[in-house]
Amino acid sequence: MDDLRLNKATADDREFAYQTKKLAFRNYVDEVGGWDEKEQRQLHERRFKSQDFYVIQAAGTNVGILALVHESDCVKLNQLFILPQYQSKGFGVACMEQVMENAEALAQPVRLRVLKVNSRAMVFYQRLEFKIIGETDTHILMESPAKKALRYLESSQSV
């Protein structure tokens, strides 16, 4: 995936980000209570202003969106949505490799949450070695430890 790029989203990308979420995620939201268009729009607007959104681009084509928040103790992945016609082609894995490499450089874990009804995402993140660290009524909380932090802990324990 040498041609994969994560481009910082601009105001012009707001609608693309929303439509991508709707196409990739609506069926899961419908399962847990229903997609309310007005509520989802408002939620998207708040998140777009407060999170770092990126447009996932491959060979010049927009294939998805990614939203992150850098917290003091972790990199929090809030959204990773690939348009349906580009799913299962390696774009999600390539994006996560970049996110995890950046978190590793900061010696921080990546944290995320997955809707319990989204078993496909659960399998995806478990294949990337994310571990379940908790749950809510609707979500599974997951974490991938920072590898640098793990190497440090392992080396300090062997001394």
TATANOR-V620377 format. One record per helix or strand. SS is the DSSP state (a for helix, b for strand). FROM is the first residue (numbers start at 1). LEN is the number of residues. If there is no record, write none. Layout:
# TATANOR-V620377
SS_FROM_LEN / SS_FROM_LEN
This chain:
# TATANOR-V620377
b_4_5 / a_11_21 / a_37_14 / b_52_7 / b_61_10 / b_74_9 / a_84_3 / a_91_15 / b_109_7 / a_119_9 / b_131_5 / b_139_6 / a_147_11
